[in-house]
Structure formats: structure tokens, C-alpha cells
Amino acid sequence: LEYLQIARNEAAREGYVYLQLYTENYIANCYSDMGNIEVMHRHSRIAIRLAHALGKKDIVRTIEYNLAATQLEQGNYEVAYQYFSNLDSPDVMELHKLAISCECLGRYAEAKVALDKTESMDTTIMQKKMLELVRYRLENPEYLQDPYYGNLLLNTFEDIKAHYHAGYARFHLRWVTQWLTANRQYRKAYELLTCFPNYNG
């Protein structure tokens, strides 16, 4: 984060606006991973202004995705739903977030439609696992008593922690702690949450 801030300041001073945009976006992502959502929003707004000025619509969409996913993580399901349900040509992860937004709002049929759309898309192994978790919850109301779901959830969570940045892991904390507490593994749930001190899900 310190090096990114130095790079951002130097880029602004020397007029390298594209570099300023990318470093500002990465700074926002760092604060997201740290759980500092207020500061993340401030840097995201700056990055969006720069991206609009430079005509970088793809960067705007990426930043807006991160902001909407954060709203979803924070429990603002309707806000997240309004964003993800109004996207043109959503990609796999946007459909994943739409399905979760629908799930949290009780729009189960709409969630399944979103998941069905991903079936014809190219997906990574990790994406397949994350999509399967959502579908399993939708199709199995007693998923908290199902060892298959627990194994899939915990294995996927460990893979995410090993291969992705902390924001991905924190996003899935809600379901991991839900599983652990439902199965009376309170100590594991507590120890896990101590690794994410700014978690507000």
C-alpha cells in the first residue's frame, strides 16, 4: 500500500494519468482487503473519475463491480441486486453475485436463472466451485445439515485463501461461519473471525 501511494503521487506529479488511475484502483482494492470500506469507497470514487475522463469503461465496470460486491458483503442486498440485475451482458462473476443477491432477497427462481446462464460460459475450476455452492444452497434447503455441502464449502474456502486475495475469502466468511456455528464448531468460527478483524458481514 505504501509503495502504491508513492507511485500514485509520482504519477500525478509527472502527468502519467493512466498510471495514476491503475494505482488508485489498486489502493482501493488494498483497503477493501483490509476491511476499511470507507477509505476504499473514497479511492474508488477517485479512480472512477479518472477512468471516465480517460474513457476506460472497462475499468469503471470493474470498480463498480467491486463496490457492488462490497455492498452485498455488507448486507445491502437490494443495492447489490439493483446493480447486478441491470448489467448488460454480465460475465460469470457478475452472474454469481446476482444469484447471491437474489438468494439473500428470497428471489430463488431468479437466482437459478442467473446460475443457468453461466452453464454455457467458460469458467475456471474455482468459479465452478463458487457457483456450485450457491446452487446447492438453492436446491437443498437443509444444506447446513449436509456434510457434502460442508466439505465443498470448507475446501473451496481454503482454496480461495491459498490462491486469491483476502477480499475473496472475506466475502465467503458469512457462509463458513454459518456452517461452523450450525454444526457447533464455535471455537473454529471464533478463531477464523480473529483473522478478519474488520469483518462486518
N, C-alpha and C positions, 0 to 999 in steps of 0.2 A: 504494500500500500504506500509506503514511504517513497519508494522508487517511482511508482506510478505518479504520485503527486509532483515529484521533481520533474518527471518527463512532461507532465501536463503543463506545468508552469513554464518550462523551457520552450515547449511547442507554441504556447500562447505568445511568449515574448518574441520568438523568432518568426511567427507567422505561419507555422505549419498546422493549418487548421484541421486537416484530416487526422493528423496525429493527436491533436488536442481532443477531437471527437472520440477516437478509439480509447485513449487513456481515460477520459471522463467516464465512458461506458464501463470500462474495467474497474474503475474506482467504485462506481455504483454497485457492481457485482460483488466486490470485496465487502462492502458494507452490508450487502444482502446476506452474504455468507456468515458475517459476524452477528447477524440478527439486529443490526442497527437500521431499522426500516425508515425512520425519519430522515436520516442522512442519506440513505440510499435514494429516497424519493427526490431529495434536493439535487443530487448529482445526476439522476436520471432526467430530470426536467432540463438541466443544462445540456445534457447530451442530445435530447430530443430537439432543442432549439438549434443546436449546431447541425444536426442531421437534416433538419428541414431546410436550413439555409444552404446546405451543400447538395440537396436533392437526393439524399441517401435514404430512400423509402424503406429499403430492406433493414437498415439499422433502426429506423423508427419502429418498425414492426417487432423487431427483436426486443427492443427496450420495453415497448408496450406489453409484449408477452410476459416479460419478467415482472412488470408491475402488476398485471392481472393475476399471474400465478401467486404473487405475494399476497394479493387481496384474498385469494382462495385459501392460502395457508393461514391467513389471519381470521378466517371465518366469515369474510364478507362475500358470501356465496352469490348473492344477487348481482353484486357489482361485477364479479368474475364472469358470471353467466352472461350478462349483457355484453361484455367484451367478446368472449369466445363464440357466442351464438351469432354474432353479426359479422364474423370474418368472411371474406371472400376466399374461396379455395384453401381452407385450413389444412395444415400439414398434420403429420401423425401426432406430434406432441400437443398441438393446439386442440386436436380432437380428444386427446387424452384428458386435457384439462377441462374441455367442455363436458365430457362424460362425468367427470368427478363433480363439476359444478351442478350438473343435473341430478346426480346421485344425492348430493347433500341437500338439494331442494325438493327431493321426492319426485323428480321428473324421470322416473325409471325407464319408461318407454323411449323417451328422447335420448337418454344416456345410452341405451342399447343401439339406437340408430347411429349415434356418433361412433361407437365402437365398431359397428358393422362396416362403416365407411373405411376403417383402417385395414380391413381384411385384404383389400386389393392394392394396398400401398407397400412399398419396400420398408421394412422395419429391421432394426438391429435386434439381436438376442435380448438385450436389456429392455428395449421398448416393448418387445413381445411379452416379457415378464410383467412389466408395469401395466400393460393393457389387460393381461390375464387376471391380475389381481382385482381390477375394477369389475371385470365381467363376472368373476367368481362371486364377489360380494352381491352383485345384482341378481345373480341366478340362484344363490344359496343363502337365504335369509338367516340360517343358523351357522354362518361361516365362523363365528367365534368359538364354536364347539368342534370345528372340523380340523383335525391335525394336518390334512393336506394343505389347507389354506395357511395355517401357521407356519409350516415348513417353507412354503412358497414365499410368504411374506418375509420371514426372517432371512432366508437365503438371498432374496433379492435385495433386502436392505444391506446385508453385508457386502454384496457385490457393488452396490451403489457407493457405499463408504470407501471401498477399495479403489474404485475407478472413476468416480465423479467428484465434483466439488461439494463442499459441505451443504450448500443450499438444497441440492437434490435429496440428501439424507434428511435434512431438517423437514423438508416437505412431507416425507413419509413417516415422520415421527408419530403423528396422530394415530395412525393405524397400528404401528408397532406397539405403542404404549397401550392402546385399546386392547390388543391381543394379550399382552403380558398381564394386564390387570384383570381381564376377564378370566384368565387362567391362573390367577392368584400368584403370579410371579412379580410381586410388588417390589422386591429388592432390585431385580433386574431393571424394572421400569424406572425406579429412582436413580440407579447408577447411570442409566442411559441418559436421563434428563440432565444429570450434572455435567455431561459432555456438551450440552447445548444450553448454556446459562441464560441466553437471551430469548429462548423459545417462548412464544406466546400463543401457540396453537391450541 
